[in-house]
Amino acid sequence: MRIAIAFSLALLLLTACQNDPDPTGISLVPDADLIGAFKFDSRGDSASVRDAVYPFDMTHAASNILSIGEADGYDSRAFLRWLALRDTIANGGRIVSAFIRLRSAAYHIGDVTASYRIEAREITSLWNSFALSTDSVFTRNHPSTEVMPAGIFEGGFGETDSIDIPLDSTLIRKWLVNSNSGNYALNYGVLLQAPVSNVIRSFHAFDANEIDRPQLIVIMETANGLDTLYGESSDDTYLVNRAPQATADRLVLEGSVSMRGKLHFDMSAIPPASIINHAVLYLTKDPALSTKYYRGADTVLVYESVDSTENTLNSSGLMSRTDSEMPGVFISEGAPLTRAVQNWVNNKGNYGLILVSMNENTDLDRMALYGVNAEADKRPRLVVHYTSQP
């Protein structure tokens, strides 16, 4: 299932890379030389344009990054579990030590050189990475937040170092008994959080390379000497909470939280049944409100919305590009946008466009775009070349 989700996310990005060349070349022809063709410009034609942002409840089950900590208004927590600790002699041995090993990733928010305290709390109820919601963890307080820590790491470490979080032997003994009696589902795992840390650190998840994945390691002493056990059949996810931010005249797209944008252009100025030859969307970035804590990709994914209430994405989208002659402007053009405008003109339902941040599943970054009430030269702009039916 996790592989299927990862494949679906990869497909989402691949389908967004459809910046097809314009087959007619009409966008390269000066307006004065267009014969029998017309140009619609949402700015110049004073077309009605609406915008909005909305939360999208997404799963982080396929993320290869776990973000943990509190900074810049974010509160990010990770859930990990290992269903099995396979060893038939474990019940008769003594637990010498047990710990979770996490390998740090390069992304962070806040002072990476500061001391960092991460707490592991026993999870006391069933969960899975596809069903956990922000509401259940932050608004209604997940039961694990009330449990005393079963392990604590505190100290400094580099961006690619590993850390070991020691775990209480009583908790490990419970997991061993469950595993050896076949009650794997009762091993609920741990919640990792770094409260009042003023920094968010990122770690590799189970979907990362094998050498970077989280490990549960238990050292047992038996009559035959020391035995090392490793957790198996793992699952993980992370959840992020952030209070809504007041950003007047801006469309702020956020990864991980996540917030998406929506644009609607009134196309009534184009006669019905016109043939759409080319369409271009221009979006202007506000660098002052945007962040690059993680990858900070300078691109936006643009999709046609195919319904009025669920904000369902068309399967094909566009990855915007930038132009050195128009700094700070994202340009989206290609077959998916042209088809969308053609549908709108043909009265097949104009539900607008949906804007999605790049690396939405993993990156705690914000992409701020000027909205419809910003200065005129920075507002979203749609330019369409079309010809009318004879």
GUMAR-513943 format. One line per field, with one value per residue (C-alpha): x, y negated, z negated; residue number from 0; residue in three letters. Coordinates in steps of 0.1 Angstrom, whole numbers, plus 2048, in hexadecimal, padded with zeros to 3 digits. Layout:
px <- X,...
py <- Y,...
pz <- Z,...
seq <- NUM,...
type <- ALA,...
//
This chain:
px <- 800,81C,82D,80C,809,82D,827,807,81B,836,81B,80C,82D,832,810,817,835,820,82C,825,831,814,80B,800,81C,802,811,830,81D,81A,7F6,7F5,7FD,7E1,7C7,7A6,7B5,7AD,7BE,7AE,7C2,7B3,7C4,7BD,79A,791,784,776,790,78B,7A5,7A5,7BA,7AE,7BC,7C2,7C2,7DE,7F0,815,817,82E,845,86A,86F,862,862,862,862,852,85C,84E,82A,82E,82A,835,834,83D,82D,842,83C,84B,832,84B,86A,870,884,878,890,888,86F,88A,8A5,8AF,8AB,8CE,8C4,8AA,8A9,89B,8B5,8AC,8C2,8BF,8B6,8C3,8A2,89A,889,89B,8BE,8CC,8E9,8D3,8CE,8B0,89A,884,86C,85E,83B,82A,80C,7EF,7D5,7D4,7DE,7EA,7FD,7E0,7C5,7D5,7C9,7D5,7B4,7B8,7DC,7DB,7B7,7AA,7CB,7D7,7D9,7FE,803,7F9,811,833,851,85E,87F,891,8AE,8BD,8DC,8EA,8F1,8FA,8E3,8EC,8F4,8E0,8D1,8C7,8A8,8A9,889,87C,881,85D,84F,867,85D,839,841,855,839,820,837,83E,819,80E,7FD,810,7F4,7F7,81A,80E,830,83A,832,851,84F,866,850,85C,87A,87A,888,87B,893,88C,895,894,874,86E,869,88D,8AB,8B0,8CF,8BD,89D,893,89D,891,8AF,8AD,8CB,8C2,8D7,8D0,8E1,8F3,900,8F3,8D9,8CF,8AB,89E,87A,868,848,84A,833,837,829,82A,810,813,7FD,7FF,7E6,7D7,7EB,7DC,7EB,7D7,7D8,7ED,7E8,7FF,805,814,824,81D,801,7F4,7E4,7DB,7CF,7B3,7AD,78E,78D,76D,770,74F,761,76C,74F,742,750,76F,78F,7A9,7CB,7E1,7DE,7F8,7F5,80C,810,826,839,83C,85F,85A,83F,84E,866,882,886,887,88B,877,871,869,84C,827,812,7F2,7D4,7B1,796,77C,760,751,753,76E,78B,794,7B2,7B3,7CC,7E2,7F2,80E,82E,835,856,868,876,895,883,867,877,860,845,83A,82E,817,80D,806,7EB,7DB,7D5,7C9,7B1,7A4,79C,78C,775,76C,763,74F,73A,746,74A,763,76E,78F,7B3,7C4,7E7,7FD,81F,83C,846,825,828,84A,855,84B,84E,837,832,820,810,800,7DB,7BF,7BE,7E3,7F3,7E6,808,80C,7E9,7E4,7E1,7D2,7DA,7C7,7CA,7AC,79A,775,761,757
py <- 800,7E8,7F0,7E8,7C7,7BE,7C7,7B1,793,799,79B,77A,769,77A,770,74C,74B,746,725,72F,718,703,715,6F6,6DE,6C3,6B6,6AC,697,671,667,64F,66C,683,688,697,69C,68A,685,686,677,679,658,644,651,64A,66E,678,68D,69E,6AF,6C3,6DB,6FA,716,738,755,76B,78A,789,7AF,7AF,793,79B,780,77D,75A,756,737,715,6F5,6D8,6E1,706,723,743,766,789,7AB,7CB,7EF,811,82D,849,851,874,889,8A8,8A4,880,887,899,87F,85E,83E,82D,80F,804,7E5,7D6,7CA,7AD,79F,779,76A,748,734,720,701,6ED,6EE,710,70C,708,725,73A,74F,76A,77E,7A1,7A8,7CA,7CA,7DA,7DF,7EE,7D8,7DA,7C1,7BD,7B5,79E,77A,759,754,775,76C,747,73C,759,762,785,79B,79F,77A,781,79D,798,79B,7BE,7B0,78F,783,761,752,744,756,74F,74F,772,781,79D,79A,7B6,7B2,7CA,7DC,7E8,80E,813,807,81D,83B,835,834,854,866,85A,865,887,88E,883,863,84D,834,82A,81B,7F8,7E8,7C5,7A1,78B,766,74A,732,70E,715,6F6,70C,726,741,75A,77F,79A,7AF,7D4,7CB,7BE,7D2,7F2,7E5,7C5,7D4,7D2,7F0,800,812,828,838,857,86B,890,8B0,8B1,88D,86D,86D,84F,84C,835,828,835,82D,808,7EB,7C5,7A3,780,765,73F,724,6FF,6E4,6D3,6B4,693,68B,66F,66F,68E,6B3,6C6,6EA,6FF,721,73C,727,726,707,705,6E8,6E4,6CB,6C5,6B0,6A4,6AF,6A0,686,6A3,6AD,6D0,6EB,6D7,6EB,6E6,6E6,6DE,6D4,6C7,6C1,6A8,6A9,691,69C,688,691,67F,697,6B6,6CE,6E6,6FA,71B,71C,6FC,706,6E8,6F7,6FC,71A,70E,725,721,726,73E,738,71B,72A,744,732,751,74E,756,773,75D,73E,725,71D,6F8,6E9,6C9,6B0,69B,67E,680,686,692,69D,6C1,6CA,6E7,6F1,711,729,72E,708,704,721,712,6F1,702,715,6F4,6E3,702,6FE,720,712,6F7,702,6EF,6F9,708,6FE,717,712,727,743,73E,75F,759,735,71C,6FE,6E2,6D4,6B2,6A6,684,687,676,657,650,635,638,642,65F,66E,691,68D,6A4,69D,6B1,6B1,6BE,6BF,6BD,6D7,6CB
pz <- 800,7F7,818,82A,819,821,845,846,839,853,86D,860,868,889,896,88B,8A3,8C2,8D0,8F3,90F,91E,93F,951,946,943,923,936,94F,948,93F,95D,975,969,984,979,957,936,915,8F2,8D5,8B3,8A9,8C8,8CD,8A8,8A4,883,870,84E,838,817,803,7F2,7DC,7EC,7D4,7E2,7D6,7D0,7D1,7F0,7E4,7E2,7C8,7A4,796,770,75B,756,768,77D,771,77C,765,775,766,773,76D,770,768,76E,76C,766,753,75E,745,733,716,70F,6F3,6DF,6E4,6D3,6E6,6E5,6FA,713,729,749,761,778,794,798,7B9,7C6,7C1,7A2,795,77A,76C,776,75E,73F,727,731,71A,729,714,71C,70D,70E,726,714,730,753,770,794,7A9,7C2,7A9,78F,792,785,773,75F,754,74E,749,735,725,72E,70F,713,70B,6E7,6E2,6D0,6E8,6EC,6FA,6FE,714,70D,71D,73D,75E,782,7A0,7AA,788,778,755,73D,727,70A,701,6E0,6DC,6CF,6F0,704,6EF,6F7,71C,71A,708,722,73F,731,729,74C,740,758,75C,738,73E,743,744,739,73F,744,73C,733,71E,719,72E,744,75F,777,782,79E,79E,7B8,7B8,7BF,7E4,7E6,7F0,7DC,7CA,7BF,7B2,78D,77A,75A,74A,72B,71A,706,6EE,6EE,6E1,702,701,711,72C,742,74D,768,76C,78B,79E,798,79E,79A,7A2,795,790,790,780,787,77E,79D,7A7,7B1,7D3,7E3,809,80B,815,7FD,806,7EB,7EB,7D0,7BF,7DC,7EC,811,826,83E,85B,86F,88F,89F,8C4,8D0,8E5,8FD,914,90F,926,92D,933,918,928,90A,8E6,8CD,8A7,896,870,85D,83E,81E,811,7F0,7E5,7F6,7E5,7EF,7CF,7E2,808,80F,833,849,85B,858,863,876,87A,888,86D,87A,860,84C,829,825,836,849,85F,884,888,89F,892,89A,889,88B,898,893,8AC,8A7,8B8,89F,87D,862,87A,87F,8A2,8A9,8CC,8DF,8E9,8C7,8C3,8E7,8E3,8C2,8D3,8F0,8D8,8C7,8E8,8F3,8D3,8C6,8A3,898,875,877,872,853,849,836,827,833,81A,808,7F6,7E5,7E5,7CA,7E2,7EC,80F,80E,82E,833,834,848,830,833,848,86C,87B,862,863,872,898,8B3,8D7,8F2,918,92A,94B,951,964,987
seq <- 0,1,2,3,4,5,6,7,8,9,10,11,12,13,14,15,16,17,18,19,20,21,22,23,24,25,26,27,28,29,30,31,32,33,34,35,36,37,38,39,40,41,42,43,44,45,46,47,48,49,50,51,52,53,54,55,56,57,58,59,60,61,62,63,64,65,66,67,68,69,70,71,72,73,74,75,76,77,78,79,80,81,82,83,84,85,86,87,88,89,90,91,92,93,94,95,96,97,98,99,100,101,102,103,104,105,106,107,108,109,110,111,112,113,114,115,116,117,118,119,120,121,122,123,124,125,126,127,128,129,130,131,132,133,134,135,136,137,138,139,140,141,142,143,144,145,146,147,148,149,150,151,152,153,154,155,156,157,158,159,160,161,162,163,164,165,166,167,168,169,170,171,172,173,174,175,176,177,178,179,180,181,182,183,184,185,186,187,188,189,190,191,192,193,194,195,196,197,198,199,200,201,202,203,204,205,206,207,208,209,210,211,212,213,214,215,216,217,218,219,220,221,222,223,224,225,226,227,228,229,230,231,232,233,234,235,236,237,238,239,240,241,242,243,244,245,246,247,248,249,250,251,252,253,254,255,256,257,258,259,260,261,262,263,264,265,266,267,268,269,270,271,272,273,274,275,276,277,278,279,280,281,282,283,284,285,286,287,288,289,290,291,292,293,294,295,296,297,298,299,300,301,302,303,304,305,306,307,308,309,310,311,312,313,314,315,316,317,318,319,320,321,322,323,324,325,326,327,328,329,330,331,332,333,334,335,336,337,338,339,340,341,342,343,344,345,346,347,348,349,350,351,352,353,354,355,356,357,358,359,360,361,362,363,364,365,366,367,368,369,370,371,372,373,374,375,376,377,378,379,380,381,382,383,384,385,386,387,388,389
type <- MET,ARG,ILE,ALA,ILE,ALA,PHE,SER,LEU,ALA,LEU,LEU,LEU,LEU,THR,ALA,CYS,GLN,ASN,ASP,PRO,ASP,PRO,THR,GLY,ILE,SER,LEU,VAL,PRO,ASP,ALA,ASP,LEU,ILE,GLY,ALA,PHE,LYS,PHE,ASP,SER,ARG,GLY,ASP,SER,ALA,SER,VAL,ARG,ASP,ALA,VAL,TYR,PRO,PHE,ASP,MET,THR,HIS,ALA,ALA,SER,ASN,ILE,LEU,SER,ILE,GLY,GLU,ALA,ASP,GLY,TYR,ASP,SER,ARG,ALA,PHE,LEU,ARG,TRP,LEU,ALA,LEU,ARG,ASP,THR,ILE,ALA,ASN,GLY,GLY,ARG,ILE,VAL,SER,ALA,PHE,ILE,ARG,LEU,ARG,SER,ALA,ALA,TYR,HIS,ILE,GLY,ASP,VAL,THR,ALA,SER,TYR,ARG,ILE,GLU,ALA,ARG,GLU,ILE,THR,SER,LEU,TRP,ASN,SER,PHE,ALA,LEU,SER,THR,ASP,SER,VAL,PHE,THR,ARG,ASN,HIS,PRO,SER,THR,GLU,VAL,MET,PRO,ALA,GLY,ILE,PHE,GLU,GLY,GLY,PHE,GLY,GLU,THR,ASP,SER,ILE,ASP,ILE,PRO,LEU,ASP,SER,THR,LEU,ILE,ARG,LYS,TRP,LEU,VAL,ASN,SER,ASN,SER,GLY,ASN,TYR,ALA,LEU,ASN,TYR,GLY,VAL,LEU,LEU,GLN,ALA,PRO,VAL,SER,ASN,VAL,ILE,ARG,SER,PHE,HIS,ALA,PHE,ASP,ALA,ASN,GLU,ILE,ASP,ARG,PRO,GLN,LEU,ILE,VAL,ILE,MET,GLU,THR,ALA,ASN,GLY,LEU,ASP,THR,LEU,TYR,GLY,GLU,SER,SER,ASP,ASP,THR,TYR,LEU,VAL,ASN,ARG,ALA,PRO,GLN,ALA,THR,ALA,ASP,ARG,LEU,VAL,LEU,GLU,GLY,SER,VAL,SER,MET,ARG,GLY,LYS,LEU,HIS,PHE,ASP,MET,SER,ALA,ILE,PRO,PRO,ALA,SER,ILE,ILE,ASN,HIS,ALA,VAL,LEU,TYR,LEU,THR,LYS,ASP,PRO,ALA,LEU,SER,THR,LYS,TYR,TYR,ARG,GLY,ALA,ASP,THR,VAL,LEU,VAL,TYR,GLU,SER,VAL,ASP,SER,THR,GLU,ASN,THR,LEU,ASN,SER,SER,GLY,LEU,MET,SER,ARG,THR,ASP,SER,GLU,MET,PRO,GLY,VAL,PHE,ILE,SER,GLU,GLY,ALA,PRO,LEU,THR,ARG,ALA,VAL,GLN,ASN,TRP,VAL,ASN,ASN,LYS,GLY,ASN,TYR,GLY,LEU,ILE,LEU,VAL,SER,MET,ASN,GLU,ASN,THR,ASP,LEU,ASP,ARG,MET,ALA,LEU,TYR,GLY,VAL,ASN,ALA,GLU,ALA,ASP,LYS,ARG,PRO,ARG,LEU,VAL,VAL,HIS,TYR,THR,SER,GLN,PRO
//
